[in-house]
Structure formats: structure tokens, C-alpha cells
Amino acid sequence: MIANYLKYISVIFAFFGVGASSFLYAQVLPTVDITSPASGSELLLGDPLLIQINASDVGGIAAIRVFNNNNYEQRTTTVGGVEVTQNERVPVLLGIATSTGIPDDYQFSFIPANIGILELEARAINLAGNGSPSSPVTVSVTRGLAPSIAIDAPLNGTTVYRGSELVVYITASDLDGIINQVEVYNGSQPLGIAELYATNNYRFIYNTNQAGPL
């Protein structure tokens, strides 16, 4: 009986020039999920954030838009003759995800410009124009911990003769990042960049051409 009913529906669609499959596809919403990063993840400011998305639809995916929902703007309205200012959430479009070449697999990458909480949402649009949002995923963008650095040699108060070489040995490390470079200063005057010669160990060679304290 069900088969006869579906056949009857198909005949009606054919009479009006509408394919049954097209009608059914138009009624189905796409499914979409952010698979990475995990909600509650942390990211250092300046690092790229790769968002991986799984999305599918019986009729095909037209586009996947990625938003940051944690954006608020002040809106003023008049209620009973009184102006009321409220913060309203205004999602910000970050960009369009692209296919990885694997079925139903998409990704989007960007570098957050500020510290704070991102509330990520992916919205899938199918070929019929219907859309569905993913569950939100939060990511904390932080500055991280400051690197630690110490001059191991020479000792404070060491005397160096004019014209000789002064070798400065430095230890520098970072628990949640990478040391890009170590700069050496005489007060506010930059002397140069130390070279890495072992893990977390740097040295800088300075020619003492002038007399005076460093």
C-alpha cells in the first residue's frame, strides 16, 4: 500500500513537471558538525586555528559558512518613551569552508586577531537553499605564558678589557610556545641577536671597543 502511495505521489509530481526526488531533497535539512577543535580548547594568539567540519546532505552541500557568534553590539531602542540600550549578539562571518577532497569533510583556517573567547558555528547550506547550524564550539585565545630568560655568564660586576671579546651566555625557554630569537641590549641600546648553540642555550659575542659599564 505504501509503495502504491509513493507511486501515486510520483505520478502527481510528474504531471506537474516536478521530480519526486527533488521534492524530497528540498524538504531535508543538511547535517553539520565541527569535529575539531574540541570545545574548551585553547589557542595562543598569533597561531592559526584549523577548523574541521563534517557535513552531508542527500541532495548535496552548496556552501559551509563559519561564524564567530561571540560578538555583541550595542543597540538602542525606545520602550514606552524611554531609550534602552542593550548588547545584542551579532555573529561575524569568518569565511567559507572548503572541501578536503574526502566526502563530507571540510575545513577552514584563520588566525584570530585578538585574545578572548571564540564561539564557533558552522552553517551548512544545501543545493535547495536549506540551512542547518552546528552545535557551538568555544575556543579561548590567550597570550600564553611569558618566556623565561637568564644571563648565565658573565657574572654581574665582571671586568672586561677594552678591545677584548665578551661572550654572553643565555638560557631561554618557553613552556607553551617557541623562542623566535633572543636579543641582547646594553640598557635600551640593542647590541645584537644571540645565536642558538644548544637546546634553550644562546650566546652572543660582543667586541668591547669602548670603555665604560655595560
N, C-alpha and C positions, 0 to 999 in steps of 0.2 A: 504493500500500500504506500509506504514511504517512497519507494522507487518510482511508482506511478505519479505520486505528487510532485517529486522533483522533475520528472519528465514533463509534467503539465506546466510547471513553472518555467522550464527551459523553453517550451513552445511559446509561452506568453512573451518571454524576453526576445525570442527570435522574431516574433511578429512585430515587436516594436523596434527591432534592429539593435537590441542590447544583448551582449553575451552574458550568459549566466555567471561565468567565472569572473567577468569584470565587475558585475554587480556584487558578488560575494566578496571579492578583494576590496572593493570600496568600503565595505562595512567592517573590515578587520583592521584593528589598530596595530602598528608595529610594536615590537618589544625591544627594550634597550636597557643596558646596564653598564655602569662603569666598573670594570674589573680591576683596574689599577690606576692610581694608588688606593690603598685601603683607607677607609675613613679614620681620621685621627692621626694621619701621617704628618711628619714634619719635614720641612724643606728649608735649606739655607738660602737666604736672599742672594740672588745672582746665579743660582743653579737652575738649569732647565727642568721643567716639570713635564713628564711624559704621561699623558692620559690615554689609557687603553680602554676600548669600548667594544661591547658585543651587541649587535643589533640585527634583527631579522624581521622579515615581513613576507607574507605569501605572494604578494604582488611585486615586491622589490623596494629597496630603500632609495629614496631620491636624495636625501641630504641628512647629515647629522650636525647639529649646531651645539657648540659647547658654551655654557654660560657660567658666570660667577654671580650667584644670587645674593651674596653678602655685600650688597651695595644699597645705600639708603640716601635719599634726597629729601630735603625739607619742602613740604607742600603746605601752602596756606589756604584755608577755606573759611567761608563765613557761615557760622551756625547761629541762628537766632540773633543776627546782627552783631555777633562777636567773632572776631578773627581768631581762628585756631590754627596753630602751626604744628604739624606732625611730621615725623620721619616715615616716609613710605619706601618700601623696598622696590628698587628698580634694577632688575637683572641686567648685567652687562654682557654683551656678546663678545666672547674671547676669540672665536674663529670657527672654522668648519673642519670637522674631522675628515681624514682621508682613509681610503681602504688600504690595508696592508697587502692585499692580494690573496689573503686567506678568506674563505667565505665567512661572512658575518663579523669579520674582525676589522676594527677601525682604530685610528689613533690620532692624537692631536698633541702638539708640544709647544710650549711657550715659556718665557722667563718672567715670573712675577716681578713687577716694578716696585712693590712696597711690602713692608712687613705687615702681618695681620692674618686674619682667618679667611681662607677661600671656601666658599660653599659651591662646589662644582655640580653642575647638572648637564646631562646630555639630552638633547631633544631630537628624536628621530622622526623624519617626515617620509611617508611612503609615496609611491607614484600617484596615488589617488588624492594626495594632499592632506591626509590624516596624520596627526602627530601624537606622540606619546613622550612624556618625560621619564628620565631615570630617577631612581632614588638619589638624594643628595649625598655627596661625599665631601667631608671637610678636610682641609689641609692647612696646617699652621706654617706660615712663612716667618722665619726668625733670623736674627743676625748671628746666632750661634755664640759660642764662647770665644773670647779673645785669645790669641796665641800667647804662649809663654816664651820668654826670651831672657837670656842672661849672658853677660860677658864673663868668660872663664879666665881669660888672660888678655892683657897684663893685669896685675893686681893694682888696686887703687893706690896711687902715690908712687908708682914705678917711675924711675928716671931713665930717659932715653936720650942719647946724644944726638945732636943735630947732624943730619946727613945720613943717619943710620935708618934701617928699615924697622918699622914697628908692626909686628904681626898680632892682629887681634883675633882671638878665638871666641866663637859664639856658639851657644846652644839655643836652638829654637824649635818649637814643636806646636802642633795644633791638634786638639783632641777630636774635633768634628769637622776638619777641613784640611786644606793643603797649604803649605807655606809657598807663596809665589816667589818672594825674594826677601832678602834681609838687607836693609840699607844702614849705612854707618854714618853718624853725624858727629861733628865737633860743635856741641851746643846746637844752634839752629842751622849751622852750615853743613850741607851734605858733603861727605868725603867720597862716597862711592858705594858700590854694591858688593857685599860679601859673596864668596863662592862656596858652593856646597861641596864638601870633600868626603863626607860620610853621613849616614842617616842622622838627621837632626843636628849635624855639626857643620859650622861655617867658619871661614877665615877670611880676613881682609888684611892686605899688606899696604902699609902707608909709609911713604918716604917723608921723614921729618926734616923738611928743608928750612923750617923757621923755628927759632927758639920761642919758648913760651908754653904755657899749660895747654893740655888737650882735655 
